Amino acid sequence: MFDLTDVGYVKRIVVGSTDPEKLSSEEAVQAEAALLNRCLSEAPRGRIIGVEKNFAVLNIGEHQVVLQAMTYHVGFARKPYWLDDSGVK
């Protein structure tokens, strides 16, 4: 049984594009998804404690650009040794 009082560290992982000036490449999205999967599968195993869903349609000239992003808040009992604030070591 998972209890929020056991959470000692929260990692925020954004998967997708949030900035219209700097769109995420497919490789960057795959790397973000791989980090999320690692957080949920390796020891110490994290749990998703919150999700933010972002969606925006922008008109740039004659074109429409759709920005989509999911932000996952993954809770851990303690910070994993393999997790760095700038990404995976």
PEMO-V75618 format. One line per field, one symbol per residue. ss: DSSP state (2 for helix, 1 for strand, 0 for the rest). Layout:
ss->???
This chain:
ss->00022200111111110000000002222222222222222000001111111111111100111111111111110000001100110
